[in-house]
Amino acid sequence: MSKPATDFNDPINLQVMWNRLIFIADQADTVLGRTAFSPIVRENHDYVTVLLDSRGRALAQCTWSIPVFITSLPVAAQKYFLPKFPADRLQEGDVLATNDPEIGTGHLPDVTMITPIFKNGRIVAYAGSIAHLPDIGGAPLHSEATDIYEEGIRFPIVKLHRAGVPNEDVLDIIAASVRLPTEVLGDLESMVAANAVMGRELVKFLDEYDLDDVDGLADAIHARSEVRMREAVRAWPNGRYEAEVLLDGYDTDITLKATVIVGDDAVHVDYAGSSDQVLHSINCRTNYRYAHSVYALKCLLDPETPNNEGCITPVTDSAPLGSILNPEAWTAGNSRNLIGHVIPSLIFKALEGIVPDKVMGDSGGAPIWAANCVGRRDDGSQYGSVQNFHGGQGARSQLDGLDTLSFPSNCKVTAVEMFEIAVPVLTECKELIPDSGGAGRHRGGLGQRVVLRNRAKAPMSVYLATERVRHPCFGVVEGQSGRPGRVSKNGKPQFPKGKVVLKTGDRLEVETPGGGGWGRAAERSAAAIAKDLAEGLVTGEAARRVYGRSEAVAAE
């Protein structure tokens, strides 16, 4: 029987092959999620699987992806992994890994792993994955560390496996440095397994299509994707478009400023004017910043094409060394998402004047709110797990923002039942907060109120990662800001980025921010307000005060 054609210029044939590559990454995604030990990987899906060509360029990613990971991984491969371990230093069964924030995603808990894929004795591609480990030693994941050395163990690019044999020396060092060695080592092996699946399935794919490598296919995919992105840029007027946003920071306000420079067929984002680096764990390293720059512009320019290297090429960015978006190597950054997650909203704000129908309001899920619960059970065993709490998504030109949605991280939330198994807490309350979404023609998504009670005999340490408590999420195209967030313990306000100790029976209450609105509130339809009133999402008082409508008028 003849083998399928391999004409990369045939759009139908190319699309079929492209879909197959995405499916291979999805198979690895399933393996990693189903075999992972920790809730943050297994339940929250805080990981990604990506196929890379022989030059380390992104070829295909899993469908459910973390935006920052899919851009950070190929950058790490091309800039660091392949130069340190060129093809002649690798053999089948080798697995490379690091958690160095400068190389990977900007903080220590994320491990970047790359596995060479061999066919006929030579490397034809690489399987890549990134996952957020449940613990990395040092201070538990929060914002208080003052340099990177306080934040946990850091290991350079190492061979985690050599020719298929686990490197026990490295694994023993990692296990001895973390609070949850079983979960950490289990997650690492899940990543190894996921990469192995990509390698196995890609070789099958190459055999089926009678291909010796993927480079020709990669060139075709990258070229088409790059053309699409550059064509979309050409539809925008050339110019410089600016915006800035004020954030809570740790102990002082932080300013993020972006100038989006649109050229003939490329876009550059300049972050000059942003605040200086700080002595807390909210600094954002370059790969992390760049990934969010790419993601925001990809959403606006070409949201449909599956992500790959061609989508990345037309976008560049820069920030002054020593700023919070380009900090020096020694700085802390484990909670870098508290700043970095706002980058897409900042870029949307800058571009609202040229693509108002495509931008969305600032999101209360940017950043994710997180409570890292650490302590000892009544039997003396150690526990530790992170629960995410999402705020409201920003409103869009055609729709209200979604309630309690993670953006731009795309992370899920650990199911209440699973979190209560991992940590001795009772989730007493989890409800939407009426009136928390910013008003507009389309309102921002609602935030949520969650109450956690410590049911262990021993005290529980909760390390909080929050934002938008002092400065709410802004609206766009004249939309209004959402409601800011709040944190309290037993009814008393708490510092929202610090350590909170819960004694037996103590309650922690978090209220996440609402998303910003889109468009003028006066243009919201009476039918939409009436629907919100009927569902309890907006109160009658807010309908009168914010929208200028009485309940009776809104209900008509």
N, C-alpha and C positions, 0 to 999 in steps of 0.2 A: 504494500500500500504506500502510495506517495506521501511525503511529508508536507505539512502546510507551507504555503508561500511565506517568504520572509522579506517581502517588499515593504520597506519602511515608509515609502512614499504613498502607499495605498492607505488612505485614511481609515477605511474600515478595518483592514488588517492591523494597522497600528493601534487603533482603539481597542481591539480585542486583546492584543498583546499587553497593552498598557493596563487594561482591567485585570489581566491575569497577574501582573506584577503587584498591583494593589491588593489583590486577594492573597498573595503570598505574605505580604506584610500583615494582613488581617489574620491569617492563620497563626502567625507568631504572636500577635496581640492576644488572641484567645488563649494560647498556651501560657503566656506570661500571667494573664489575669487569673486563670483557673488554678495555677500552681503556686502563686505567690503566698507567702506566709502572713504578711502584715496587712491590716485593714487599709492603710493608706494606699497600698498598691492594689490589693485584691478588690476592695470596695470603692475606693475613690478614683480608681483608674488614673493615678498620678504617674503615668509612664507613657512611653511611645516606642514603636518599632518602625525602623526605616531601612529600606534597601539602598545601598550606595553602589555606584559603578566602580571600576578599578582605579579611578582617580579620586575616589572619595566624595564624588558629587551626589547629591540627593537624587534618587531615581523614582522611588515610590514610598509612600508612607501608609501607615494603617489609617483606616477611615476615621476612627475616634482618636483624635490627636491633641496633644498639648502644644499650642502654637509656639511657645518659646523653645520647646525641645526640638521640633522639626527643623528649625533653622540653626540652632546651636550645634546639633549633631554633625551635619556636614562641614560646618566651619571648623569644629574640633578635629574632624578627620583630616581635612586638607592642611590645616595650619600646624597641627601638633602630632597626631597619631602617625600618619604616613611618613613625615620626615624623621621621626624618631625610630620607627620600625618599618623601613622600606621592605618591599616584597622579598628581597634576598635574606632578610632576617626572620622571616615567618615560615612556619610549616603548618600542615593540616592539623587541626586540633588546638592551635593557639587561640587564646582569648585575651584581648587587651582591655584594661579598665583603668579608670582614674575617677577621683572625685574632686580634683583640683578646680576651684571655682574659676580661675583664669582660663582654663581649657574648656570647661563644660558650660554649665548653665548659671554660674554665678553664686552658687552656695554649696556647702559641703554635703548635705544629705543626698544630693543627686549624683548618682554614679552613671558615668558614660562608658558604654561597653561596645567594643567593635571586634568582630570575628571575621577573619579572611575566609572567602569562599573559593575553593580550588576546583578546577576542572582540567583533567589531563595534565596534572602536575604543576599548574600555574594559577596564580590568583586572577580570578575573572571579575570579582565583585567583593563587597563587604556587607555583612549584616550588622546593623547598629541598633542599639536600644539605650534608653535612659529611664531610670526609675528612681523615685524618691524613697530612700530607706527610712524605716521607722525611728532610727536613732543612729547617731554618728559620734557619740561620746561628747565630751565637753559640756558646755552649758546647754540645757535642753532648748530646742528650737524656739527662739523668741528674739526680742530686740535689744537686750541689755548689754551684750558683749561689746567690748571696746576695741578688740582687734581679732583677726582671724584665728589666732592661736587659742583663744578662749572657746571657740565655737565647735571644736571637735578634732578628730583625727583627719589628717590630709595625706593621701597617698598619691604619688606621681603615676604616670602611665606605666603599668606593670603587666607582666604576663600572669593573669589570674589562673589560666590553665596553660601548660606547656605540652604540646603534642597530645592533647586530650587528657592530661593528668593534672588534677588540681594542684596549684602551688600552695602547699600547706603552710609554708613559712609566712606568706602574705595573709592567708586566711586566718592563721592563728593570731597575728598581730591585730587584725580587724576585730576578731571575736573578743580579744582581751581588752579592747578599747571602748566597747559599747555596752549599753545596759541590757540590750535584748539580742544576745548573740544568735540564738536559734532563729529568730525572725529575720535578722539581717543576713545571715548566711543562707537561709532559705530563699530570700528574695534574690540574692545574687545568683544562686543556682537556677532560679526561674528565668532570669535574664539569659544565662548561658543556654538554657534549653530553647528559649524563644529564638535566639540567634541561630542555633543549630537547625531549627525548623526552616528558617529562611534560607539557609545554605542548602539544605536537602531539597527543598521545593524548587529553588532556582535552578539547580543542576538538572532536575527533571524537566523543567521548562526549556532549558537550553537544548537538552537531548531531543525533546519533542519537535522543536523548530529547527533542529540541525544547525545550531549556532555554537561557535567556539567561545564567544564571550557576549557581554551585553553592551559594549561600548558603542557600537553602531546604532543600536536601539536607543541607548541613552542620548546620543547626539540628536536623533530625530525628535525625541520627546522634549529635550531641553530647547532645541531650536524653535519648535512650534510654540512652546509655552512662553519663551522670551519674546517672540513676535507679538503674541497676544497682549502681554503686559506693555510693551513699548507702543503698540497701537492705541491702547487705552490712555497712556500718558499723553500722546499726541492730541487727543481730544480735549485735553485741559489747556487753558490759557497759560502761557509761560508767565512766571512771576514768583514773588516771595510772599508767603502767607504765614502770619505769625499768630501765636496764642501762648498764654501762660496760665498756670493754675497754682493755687495755694493749697498746700497739704499740711496736715497736723504735724508731721515729722515725729520725732521722739520727744524732745523737750522744747524745741523751737520750731516755728513754721518753716516749711520747705517750699521753695519756688521751683517749679519746672517750667522752662521756656523752650519752645520749639519754633524754628523758622523752616518751613517746608519750601524748598526751592524747586520749582517745576521747570525742567528744561524741555528740549524738543522731544526726547524720547526716554528720559531718565529723571529720577527724583532723588534729591538729597535732603536729608533732615539734619539741621544744625541745632544742637542743644546749648549753644553758648548763651550765657545769661542765667542758667540754672544754678541752684545753690551749690556751695562747696561741699565736699565730702564731710561726713560727720563721724563722731566717736561712738556710733551705735550700729546695730546690724541691719541698716536699711540702705546701704550703699549698693548701687547697681553696676555690675561689671559690663564690659563692652559687648560680649556675646549676648547677654541677656537683653541689654538695651537694643541692640541691632535686631534681634529676633522680633521684638515688639514693634519696631519701626516697620519691618517687612510685613508683619501680620496686618497692621492697620492699613497700609497702602494696598496690600493684596485684597482686603475686604472691599475697598473702594474702587479699585481698578479692574480686577478680574476675579470675582469670588467663585466662579464655577470651575475653572481649570484645577485639577488635582495638583497639590503642591509638589514642586521639584526644583532642581537647581535653576532652571530657566526662569522661574517666577521670582527668584531672589536677585538675579543679576542686575536688573535695572534700578535697584534701590541701594543707596549708600547712606551712611550717617556719620556724625562726628560729635564729640563733646570734649571740652577742655580737660586735660589731665588734672586730676585733683578735685574735679567736680563730683557731685553725687552720682552722676551718670557715667563717670570714667574715673573711679577712685584709684588710689595707689594700692599696690599689691597687698600690703599688710592690713588693710582695713577690713572690718567686719561686714558681713553681707548676708547672713542666713535668712533674714527677713526682707530681702531685697524686693520681694513681690509687693510690699506695702507702698513702694514708690513706682517700681517698674510696670505694674499692672495698669497704671494710670496713663502710660504713654499713648496707647491707642485713642483714648478719650481726648487727650491733648491734641493729637494730630487731627482727629475729627473736628475739634473746635477750630483749629487753624484753617480747615478747608470748608467750613460751613458756607462760606460765601460763594464758592465755585461749584460745589456739589451738595446743595442743601437737602436734596431728596435722598442722598445716600448716607449721610452722617446720622449718628444717633446720639442721644444724650449720654452724659457720664453715668457710669453704672456703679451701684452700691456693692456689686460683686467684684469691683475693681478697686481695691484688691479683695481677695478672699479674706474673710475673718476666720481666725483659727484659735482653738483652745487646745493646747498640748498638755494633757493630763498625765502626771507622773507621780508615782508613789509606791507603797508596798501594801499588798493585800493582808488580810487578817492572818493568813498562814505564813507571812513573811516574804512571799515571793514578790519580785519586782514587776510592775506593770508600767506601760507607757503607750499612749496612742493619741493621735491628733483628730479632732473633729472639726470639720469645716462648716461655716455658716455663711450663706450667700445673701447679699443684699439684692435690691431690685435692679433689673436691667434698665438702661436708658431707653427712652421712647424713640420710635422710628417715624419716618415720614408717613407711613401708612398704618402703623399699628402701635398700640400701647406697648411699653416695655414689659417683659415677662417678669413675674414675681420671683424673688429669691433664686436668681440665676447666676451661676459663675461666669464671669466674663472679664478678661479674655482667656482665663486659664483653662476653661472647658473641663474642670474637675467635677466629679460627682461628689456626693455626700455619703459618708458611711451610714448605713441604715441604723436607726436608733437601737434596734435589737442587737445588732452586731457590735455597736459601740459599747453597749451596756454589758456585753460579754467580755470585751477587751479591758474595760475600765469600770471600777465599782461606783458608777453613778446611776442616778435615776433621772431620766429626762421628764420633768414634771409638766413642761409646757412647750409647745412648738406651734406658733400661730402667726398669721399675717398681721401686720400693723396697719390699720386703716389710715388713710390720709398721708401715708409716708411717701408715696410717689410724687414727683414734681409735676405741677399742673402744666397743661399745654393743650394744643389741639389734640395731641396724643399724650397721655400721662405716663410718667415713669413707673416702672414696676415697683411693687411694694417690698419693703423690708420685712423681717420676721423677728419675733420675740421668742427666745428660748431660755428655759430655766433648767439648770443642772443642779442636782443635790448630791452631795457626797454621802454615800451610805456605808462607807468603810469605817472601821474603828480608828484607824490611823489618819492623820491629816493628809490631804491631797494638795500637791502643788500644781497650779494651773498657770501656764505661761501663755499670755495673750498676745495675739498679733492682730491689730485692728487699725483702721483709718477712718477718716471722715466723721470724727466725733465733734471737732470744732468747725471744720469746713465741709459743708454738705456737697453732694454731687450736683454739678451745674447742668442746666439745660442748654439746648442749642436752638437756633432759629427762633429766638425769643421765648423759648420754653423756660419754665421756672425750676429752681433747685428743689431737690428732694429733701426729706427730713434727715438730719444727721443721726449718727448712731449713738448708743449709750451702753455703758457697762456699770453694773452695780453688784454688790455682795450684801445679801440680807437687807436689801432696800437702800443701801448707802452707796453713793457713787465711788467708783474705783478708777485708779490710773489705768487707762485702757491698753497700755503696752507693757505692763509690768507683770510681776509674779504675784498671784493671788493664792493665799493658803486657805483651803476650805477644811474646817474641822468637821467632825461627824455632824451631819444634819444641816450644815451651812449650804446656802443656795447662791449660785452665780447666775445672774440674769444678763443676757446680751440682747441688744436690739440693733439689728443691722440697718445700714442706711438705705433710704429709698433712692431710686434712679431719677435722673433729671428728665424733664419734659421736653417735647419737641413742638415748636410752634406756639402761637399765642393762645393763652387759656380762653380768651373770649371767643375763639373759633371752635371750641369743643362743642360737639352737637348735644342737644338736649337728650337725645336717645342714649348717647354714651354715658352721660351723667346719671340718667335714670337707671341704667343697667348697673352702674357702680353702686348707686344707693341701694338698689334691691339686693345686691350681693354683699353689702356691708363693707365694700372696699373704700368707699368715701362716705363721710358722715354728712348729714344735712347742714350742719354748721359750716363745713368746708365748702359745700356746694354754693352756699350763699356768699361766704367770705372770699373764696378763691375764684370761683367761676362767675360770681355775680348773678346767680340764679337761685330762686327759692326752690324748696322741695316740690312745691306744687307745679311750678313752671317746668322744672327738670323732668317731672314725671309725665308730662303731657306728650 
